Amino acid sequence: MDKDKLRKVADAVIIIFLLGVFLKLAKPALIPFCLALLLSFALTPALDFLVSWKVPRSIAMAAILLLTFIFLYLMGAVFYASGKQFASELPSNNEILKSLLNGVDKIIRHPRLKAEALSWINNLTGEKVGGFILSALGPFLSFMSELLLVFVFMIFILGGRGRMEKKIAQAFSPDQASTVAQAVRRIDHHVQRYLAVKTLMCIIVGTLTTVILALFHLPFAIVFGVLAFLLNYIPALGSIIATALPVLLATFFFSDLGPVLGILVLLMAINFVLGNIVEPRLMGKGLGLSPLLVFFSLFFGAWLWGIPGMILAVPILAVLKIIFSNVPSLKILAAMMG
């Protein structure tokens, strides 16, 4: 009996290792496929709405794909151009960076900590920060360059929707087919609702962030708007980072605290209202993902696929929990993910 258990554990470890190797090696194909799958779920409500208004399915699908492609391409192009400009202008702002960070000298009283902080400040240069930003933008640009493959996958995914029930009826007995079809419909509905609402909230947050920063005349408002759009797919942590980054730049840019506090309060208010009031009402029952599991998925996604992996990690985790919640034998896994 002990040997059987040991053999099962060893088999599980080998399977997990081989799965990790497969996911790592298949990165060029799996990233576009995962993104296409998530986008397909998010866009299906719009496609169904157009079809319900007697728009031919092929025309509705072509229109949605074209608009989505234009939106993502423009978002990526503007983000990259603005980020590159931001990185190139940082070397001229070294004195601003150092003068702000030297304020740490007034806050930190411990001699050793103060010495280490000042040493770090003296080594900080705009060139280093700019180089880091450019190195981070590279994978993102590569990610956006795969849009064509993403939309090839989306054409097949959206074109094949509606045929699952026929395949289930052919594969199972009538009673089993009815049960499986109901579970598939529930999963499909919940995943669509989650991704559609989440994408809508991210678009609203990104747009409002851009507008607020532009009204305060803060540079690179579009960069922070796109970051807010992407980061808000990550529960709690994403909105904190999306708020902290423009506030940090505002402390560099403005000489008094008034505009900084204004930006901070407005961004916090937007994220609070949309994240805690509007989104739960539109979403219905929340997913309640474990914060520890979210952090682990982010680190695992970054190790596995880099920046694209971090962006896709939490939505994929949410979809898995929805699937587990609707399969009786897997509900225990959904409960453990909460």
C-alpha positions as CSV (number, residue, x, y, z in Angstrom):
1,M,0.0,0.0,0.0
2,D,2.8,2.4,0.9
3,K,4.5,1.5,-2.4
4,D,1.3,2.3,-4.3
5,K,1.0,5.7,-2.6
6,L,4.7,6.5,-3.2
7,R,4.3,5.5,-6.9
8,K,1.2,7.8,-7.2
9,V,3.1,10.7,-5.7
10,A,6.1,10.1,-8.0
11,D,3.8,9.9,-11.0
12,A,2.1,13.2,-9.9
13,V,5.4,14.9,-9.6
14,I,6.6,13.7,-13.0
15,I,3.3,14.8,-14.6
16,I,3.5,18.3,-13.0
17,F,7.1,18.6,-14.2
18,L,6.3,17.5,-17.7
19,L,3.3,19.9,-17.8
20,G,5.5,22.8,-16.7
21,V,8.1,21.9,-19.4
22,F,5.3,21.8,-22.0
23,L,3.8,25.1,-20.9
24,K,7.3,26.7,-21.0
25,L,8.2,25.3,-24.4
26,A,4.8,26.0,-25.9
27,K,4.8,29.6,-24.9
28,P,4.8,31.1,-28.4
29,A,1.5,29.3,-29.2
30,L,-0.2,29.1,-25.8
31,I,0.0,32.8,-25.0
32,P,-1.9,33.9,-28.1
33,F,-4.4,31.0,-27.6
34,C,-5.1,31.8,-24.0
35,L,-5.6,35.5,-24.8
36,A,-7.8,34.6,-27.8
37,L,-9.9,32.2,-25.5
38,L,-10.4,34.9,-22.8
39,L,-11.2,37.6,-25.4
40,S,-13.7,35.2,-27.1
41,F,-15.6,34.8,-23.8
42,A,-15.5,38.5,-23.2
43,L,-16.8,39.4,-26.7
44,T,-19.4,36.7,-27.0
45,P,-22.2,38.8,-25.3
46,A,-21.6,41.5,-27.8
47,L,-21.8,39.0,-30.6
48,D,-25.0,37.4,-29.3
49,F,-26.5,40.9,-28.9
50,L,-25.8,41.8,-32.6
51,V,-27.1,38.4,-33.8
52,S,-30.3,38.9,-31.7
53,W,-30.8,42.1,-33.7
54,K,-30.9,40.1,-36.9
55,V,-27.3,41.0,-37.9
56,P,-25.8,38.1,-39.9
57,R,-23.4,36.2,-37.6
58,S,-20.5,36.4,-40.1
59,I,-20.9,40.2,-40.4
60,A,-21.3,40.7,-36.6
61,M,-18.2,38.6,-35.9
62,A,-16.1,40.4,-38.5
63,A,-17.2,43.8,-37.1
64,I,-16.4,42.8,-33.5
65,L,-13.0,41.3,-34.4
66,L,-12.1,44.4,-36.4
67,L,-13.0,46.8,-33.7
68,T,-11.2,44.7,-31.1
69,F,-8.1,44.5,-33.2
70,I,-8.0,48.3,-33.8
71,F,-8.5,48.9,-30.1
72,L,-5.7,46.6,-28.9
73,Y,-3.3,47.6,-31.6
74,L,-3.8,51.4,-30.9
75,M,-3.5,50.7,-27.2
76,G,-0.3,48.8,-27.6
77,A,1.2,51.4,-30.1
78,V,0.3,54.4,-28.0
79,F,1.5,52.7,-24.8
80,Y,4.9,51.7,-26.3
81,A,5.5,55.2,-27.9
82,S,4.6,57.0,-24.7
83,G,6.7,54.6,-22.6
84,K,9.7,55.1,-24.9
85,Q,9.3,58.8,-24.7
86,F,9.0,58.6,-20.9
87,A,12.2,56.5,-20.7
88,S,14.1,58.9,-23.0
89,E,13.2,61.9,-20.9
90,L,14.1,60.5,-17.5
91,P,17.9,61.3,-17.8
92,S,17.1,65.0,-17.9
93,N,15.2,64.7,-14.6
94,N,17.9,63.3,-12.4
95,E,17.9,66.3,-10.1
96,I,14.2,66.0,-9.6
97,L,14.5,62.3,-8.8
98,K,17.3,62.9,-6.3
99,S,15.7,65.9,-4.7
100,L,12.6,63.9,-4.0
101,L,14.3,60.8,-2.8
102,N,16.5,62.9,-0.6
103,G,13.4,63.7,1.4
104,V,13.9,60.3,2.8
105,D,16.7,61.9,4.8
106,K,14.0,63.8,6.8
107,I,11.9,60.7,7.4
108,I,14.5,58.0,8.2
109,R,16.2,58.7,11.6
110,H,18.2,55.5,12.0
111,P,21.8,56.3,10.9
112,R,22.4,52.9,9.2
113,L,19.1,52.9,7.3
114,K,19.7,56.6,6.3
115,A,23.2,55.8,5.0
116,E,21.9,52.9,2.9
117,A,19.0,55.0,1.5
118,L,21.3,57.8,0.6
119,S,23.8,55.4,-1.0
120,W,21.0,54.0,-3.1
121,I,19.8,57.5,-4.0
122,N,23.3,58.5,-5.1
123,N,23.5,55.5,-7.4
124,L,20.1,56.2,-8.9
125,T,20.1,57.7,-12.3
126,G,17.5,58.4,-14.9
127,E,19.5,56.3,-17.4
128,K,19.1,53.2,-15.2
129,V,15.4,53.8,-14.7
130,G,14.9,54.5,-18.4
131,G,16.8,51.4,-19.3
132,F,14.6,49.3,-17.0
133,I,11.4,50.8,-18.5
134,L,12.6,50.1,-22.1
135,S,13.6,46.5,-21.1
136,A,10.1,46.0,-19.7
137,L,8.5,47.5,-22.8
138,G,10.2,45.0,-25.1
139,P,8.2,41.9,-24.0
140,F,5.0,43.9,-24.1
141,L,5.7,45.0,-27.7
142,S,6.5,41.4,-28.6
143,F,3.2,40.5,-26.9
144,M,1.3,43.0,-29.0
145,S,3.0,41.9,-32.2
146,E,1.3,38.5,-31.8
147,L,-2.1,40.0,-32.3
148,L,-2.5,38.5,-35.7
149,L,-2.1,35.0,-34.3
150,V,-4.5,35.9,-31.5
151,F,-7.2,36.9,-34.0
152,V,-6.7,33.8,-36.1
153,F,-7.5,31.7,-33.0
154,M,-10.5,33.9,-32.2
155,I,-12.0,33.4,-35.6
156,F,-12.0,29.6,-35.1
157,I,-13.2,29.9,-31.5
158,L,-16.1,32.2,-32.2
159,G,-16.9,30.4,-35.4
160,G,-17.2,27.1,-33.5
161,R,-19.5,28.4,-30.7
162,G,-22.9,26.9,-30.6
163,R,-21.8,23.4,-31.8
164,M,-20.8,22.0,-28.4
165,E,-24.3,20.7,-27.5
166,K,-24.5,18.7,-30.7
167,K,-21.1,17.1,-29.9
168,I,-22.1,16.4,-26.3
169,A,-25.3,14.7,-27.6
170,Q,-23.3,12.5,-29.9
171,A,-20.7,11.6,-27.2
172,F,-23.0,10.8,-24.2
173,S,-26.3,9.0,-23.5
174,P,-29.4,11.3,-23.4
175,D,-29.4,11.6,-19.6
176,Q,-25.7,12.2,-19.3
177,A,-25.8,14.6,-22.3
178,S,-28.5,16.7,-20.6
179,T,-26.5,16.9,-17.4
180,V,-23.2,17.7,-19.1
181,A,-24.9,20.3,-21.4
182,Q,-26.4,22.1,-18.4
183,A,-23.0,22.2,-16.7
184,V,-21.3,23.5,-19.9
185,R,-24.0,26.2,-20.3
186,R,-23.5,27.4,-16.6
187,I,-19.8,27.5,-17.0
188,D,-20.1,29.4,-20.3
189,H,-22.5,31.9,-18.8
190,H,-20.5,32.6,-15.7
191,V,-17.1,32.9,-17.6
192,Q,-18.7,35.2,-20.1
193,R,-20.2,37.4,-17.4
194,Y,-17.0,37.5,-15.4
195,L,-14.7,38.4,-18.3
196,A,-17.2,40.8,-19.9
197,V,-17.8,42.7,-16.7
198,K,-14.2,42.7,-15.7
199,T,-13.1,43.9,-19.1
200,L,-15.7,46.7,-19.1
201,M,-14.6,47.8,-15.6
202,C,-10.9,47.8,-16.7
203,I,-11.7,49.9,-19.7
204,I,-13.7,52.4,-17.5
205,V,-10.9,52.6,-14.9
206,G,-8.2,53.1,-17.6
207,T,-10.2,55.8,-19.4
208,L,-11.0,57.7,-16.2
209,T,-7.4,57.4,-15.0
210,T,-6.2,58.9,-18.3
211,V,-8.8,61.7,-18.1
212,I,-7.9,62.6,-14.5
213,L,-4.2,62.7,-15.0
214,A,-4.7,64.7,-18.2
215,L,-6.8,67.3,-16.3
216,F,-4.0,67.7,-13.8
217,H,-1.6,68.1,-16.8
218,L,0.5,65.1,-15.6
219,P,2.8,63.8,-18.3
220,F,2.3,60.3,-19.9
221,A,-1.4,60.1,-18.8
222,I,-2.0,57.5,-21.5
223,V,0.8,55.2,-20.2
224,F,-0.8,55.1,-16.8
225,G,-4.3,54.7,-18.2
226,V,-3.2,51.6,-20.2
227,L,-1.4,50.3,-17.1
228,A,-4.5,50.8,-15.0
229,F,-6.5,48.9,-17.7
230,L,-4.1,45.9,-17.5
231,L,-3.4,45.9,-13.8
232,N,-7.1,46.0,-12.8
233,Y,-7.5,42.4,-14.0
234,I,-5.5,41.6,-10.8
235,P,-7.8,41.9,-7.7
236,A,-6.8,44.4,-5.0
237,L,-3.1,44.5,-5.8
238,G,-3.5,45.7,-9.4
239,S,-5.6,48.8,-8.4
240,I,-3.0,49.7,-5.7
241,I,-0.1,49.6,-8.1
242,A,-2.1,51.4,-10.8
243,T,-2.8,54.2,-8.2
244,A,0.7,54.3,-6.7
245,L,2.6,54.7,-10.0
246,P,1.0,58.0,-11.2
247,V,1.0,59.4,-7.6
248,L,4.7,58.7,-7.4
249,L,5.3,60.6,-10.7
250,A,3.1,63.4,-9.5
251,T,5.4,63.9,-6.4
252,F,8.3,64.3,-8.9
253,F,6.4,66.7,-11.2
254,F,4.5,69.0,-8.8
255,S,6.2,71.3,-6.3
256,D,3.3,71.2,-3.8
257,L,1.2,68.4,-2.4
258,G,-2.2,69.8,-3.5
259,P,-2.3,68.2,-7.0
260,V,-0.7,65.0,-5.6
261,L,-3.4,64.6,-3.0
262,G,-6.1,65.4,-5.6
263,I,-4.8,62.7,-7.9
264,L,-4.5,60.2,-5.0
265,V,-8.0,60.9,-3.7
266,L,-9.7,60.8,-7.2
267,L,-8.0,57.6,-8.3
268,M,-8.7,55.9,-4.9
269,A,-12.4,57.0,-5.2
270,I,-12.7,55.6,-8.8
271,N,-11.2,52.2,-7.8
272,F,-13.3,52.0,-4.7
273,V,-16.6,52.8,-6.3
274,L,-16.1,50.7,-9.4
275,G,-14.3,47.8,-7.6
276,N,-16.6,47.6,-4.5
277,I,-19.9,48.9,-5.6
278,V,-20.4,48.8,-9.4
279,E,-18.5,45.6,-10.3
280,P,-20.1,43.4,-7.6
281,R,-23.6,44.5,-8.6
282,L,-22.9,43.7,-12.3
283,M,-20.9,40.5,-11.5
284,G,-23.4,39.1,-9.1
285,K,-21.8,36.5,-6.8
286,G,-18.1,37.3,-6.4
287,L,-15.3,34.8,-7.0
288,G,-13.5,35.4,-3.7
289,L,-10.1,34.2,-4.9
290,S,-7.5,33.6,-2.1
291,P,-5.0,36.5,-2.0
292,L,-2.2,34.0,-1.4
293,L,-3.3,32.1,-4.5
294,V,-3.4,35.3,-6.5
295,F,0.1,36.2,-5.5
296,F,1.3,32.7,-6.3
297,S,-0.3,32.8,-9.7
298,L,1.3,36.1,-10.5
299,F,4.8,34.8,-9.6
300,F,4.2,31.5,-11.5
301,G,2.8,33.4,-14.5
302,A,5.9,35.7,-14.5
303,W,8.3,32.8,-14.3
304,L,6.4,30.8,-17.0
305,W,5.5,33.5,-19.6
306,G,7.0,36.8,-18.3
307,I,4.8,39.9,-18.4
308,P,2.1,38.3,-20.6
309,G,1.9,35.5,-18.0
310,M,1.3,38.0,-15.2
311,I,-1.5,39.7,-17.2
312,L,-3.2,36.4,-18.0
313,A,-2.6,34.6,-14.7
314,V,-5.5,35.9,-12.6
315,P,-8.2,35.8,-15.4
316,I,-7.2,32.2,-16.1
317,L,-7.3,31.4,-12.4
318,A,-10.8,32.9,-12.1
319,V,-12.0,30.9,-15.1
320,L,-10.6,27.7,-13.5
321,K,-12.5,28.4,-10.3
322,I,-15.7,29.0,-12.2
323,I,-15.3,25.6,-14.0
324,F,-14.5,23.9,-10.7
325,S,-17.6,25.4,-9.0
326,N,-19.8,24.0,-11.7
327,V,-18.4,20.4,-11.7
328,P,-19.6,18.5,-8.6
329,S,-16.5,16.4,-8.3
330,L,-14.3,19.5,-8.4
331,K,-16.2,21.8,-6.0
332,I,-13.7,21.0,-3.3
333,L,-11.0,22.6,-5.4
334,A,-13.1,25.7,-5.9
335,A,-13.6,25.9,-2.1
336,M,-9.9,25.6,-1.5
337,M,-9.2,28.4,-4.0
338,G,-11.5,30.8,-2.0
